[in-house]
């Protein structure tokens, strides 16, 4: 009986150890298989699923706009009153993107251009939001012209001011949403080019003006990114934009760096302890993103990254931002929360920020009425699937403002005290993985992964349980035999050497 038990226990112990070791080995084996699968399926190759999704993103993209109506523009113009802003929106557009002019190179990169189209969707806009809706906003062409002559001789400024009054152009203008976004004919720009030509002043603007003029049906430049064919370490990262590895808008090498991807894909196996980057041609710079928390979308676990406050911080808080102070000097740095974009906007006094000046200095927020920043609504977020690096949810939020300040000899800005960063609009460009793509991802990636996880950990659990049970049984059996031997041991009586009489 003892021998049979010993053999049986030994067999089960061996089986348990085999299961346990197999499960441990499979941790490495399955990890290697998953890595090999991602290495083979993720790189951009003609005809692959990742390539097709990259060329024409299947997720619906929405481009939403909120405009700011200046309700007291007469008081601002005549008395220098604080602007009162009324937010109107959203005006929602369905956005379509498609990459073209695709050319693969011999050094693991691909060149392409990505066209964008926008179609207004009345059903997804606010009840009174239509492209033909009028509102009052700052006159950016007029402000640009005034800005270009601020350091010229007084006689030049007097001539420009006379031209402005003759054309009856003022600091504020009534526009439709469509005009502001997609462009309108502005006779002032034609007249200004004639006058500026006399003084050898360059005005790099068409006769038609719009914040997104010529963007509908066009692209944002020529990109060259890594395909991941040779290595996924820099997958989807931008090598060149418009043929250049660096920018020339800013004043330091750090500020002019082109870092990261376009914000739609990242290298696989995300490390939440490090910073990632995205390059935005809208603001002409790279933006750092940082992990904040996990996020679940359609039963898929994601890592949420956001643009932290340090990205738009003043150079005294973030020295790396000194390069965004133009001209290059600490005294030309703007307060935290805003970025001078005039260098990449043909000299127009455009200031970028997060919506409602989120993370912005209080002095900026307090110079206008109507700002109500909150993190949930106004923060830019990117939700990345950590294993593949694919972005499955994104909300890029940005506010476009005008820098309005006192310029001598220009009557319309004479009553402006110091300066105002005047909001024009803010946008939310968002995309979320559609149900079909989410289902496909789960069936192709997550479900096989769950099966492998289940197999290896089941083997470890079962093997460990068998080993523990066998050891417990052996210990109990040993204790039983020891007790049994003690009970069966014969008792020997001893006779005293000396007996009493």
Secondary structure, 3 states (H helix, E strand, C coil): CHHHHHHHHHHHHHHHHHHHHHHHHHHHHHHHHHHHHHHHHCCCCCCCHHHHHHHCCCCCEEEEEEEEEECCHHHHHHHCCCEEEEEEEEEEEEEEEEEEEEEECCCCEEEEEEEEEEEECHHHCCCCCCCCCEEEEECHHHHHHHHHCCCCCHHHHHHHHHHHHHCCCCCEEEEEHHHHHHCEECHHHHHHHHHHHHCCCCCCCCCEECCCCCCCCEEEEEEEEECCCCCCCCCCCEEEECCECECCCCCCCCCCECCCECCCECCCCCCCCCCEEEEECCCCEEEEEEEEEEEEECCEEEEEEECCHHHHCCCCCCHHHHHHCCCCCHHHCCCCCEEECHHHCCCCCEEEECHHHCCCCHHHHCCEECCCCCHHHHCCEEEECCCCCEEEEEEEEEEEEEEEECCCCCHHHCCCCCEEEEEEEEEEEEEECCHHHHHHHHHHHHHHHHHHHHHHHHHHHHHHHHHHHHHHHHHHHHHHHHHHHHHHCCCCCCCCCCCCC
